[in-house]
Amino acid sequence: MKEIDEKVKEQILELISIPGMDIEDIAVKVNLDYETVHEVLSEEYLKNNLDFGRRLCCRWTL
């Protein structure tokens, strides 16, 4: 995965917490491709054990 700026990662995490926001929408807003956004979310999920919301996992399945 290419190096992503911490501000962009924070923006991705803020956007994913908005109800109804999909990964495709986030990718457009932060000007990254879908796979990169998905990797950032996966990395953060595993690193921080973000088990607070199944909605993150559910959004990843298309």
N, C-alpha and C positions, 0 to 999 in steps of 0.2 A: 504494500500500500504506500502511496506517495505521502510525503509529510504534509499534514494538515495543520493550519494555524489554530492555536487554542481558542481564539475568538470565534472561528468558524465552528469548531466543535461545540462551544457553548451555545452558539446560535442554533445548531442542529438539535441539541438537547432541549432548548427552549421551544423550538417549533414542534418537536414530536409530542410535547406535552399538551399541545392545543388539540382539543377534540375535533375529529374530522380531518386532521392533517395527515396526508399520506406521504410516504417516502418519495414518491415521484414529485409531489408538490415541493417538498423540502429541497430536493435536488435542484429544481428550477430556481428556487429562491436564493440558494447559496452558490449557484453556478457550478455545481459538481455533477458527476454522473451518478446514476442510481446505485451502482455497485460500491462506489466510494462511500456514499452516505450510509449504505447498509453496513459496510465494514466498520465505520466509525461507531455506529449504534451497537453493533455486536461487540466491539472491543470495550466500549463503556459498560455495556451490560455485564460482560464477564468480569471486568476489572472491579466494578463497584457492586456487583451482585444486586442489580436493580430489580429485585423481585417485587417491588412495590406495585407494579401494574402489569397485569397480563396483557393489557392493551398494546404494550410495546411488542410482545411476542406475536400477538394476533395480527398486528399490522404488517408484520414481516412476511406472513404467508399470503401469497396472492392466488 
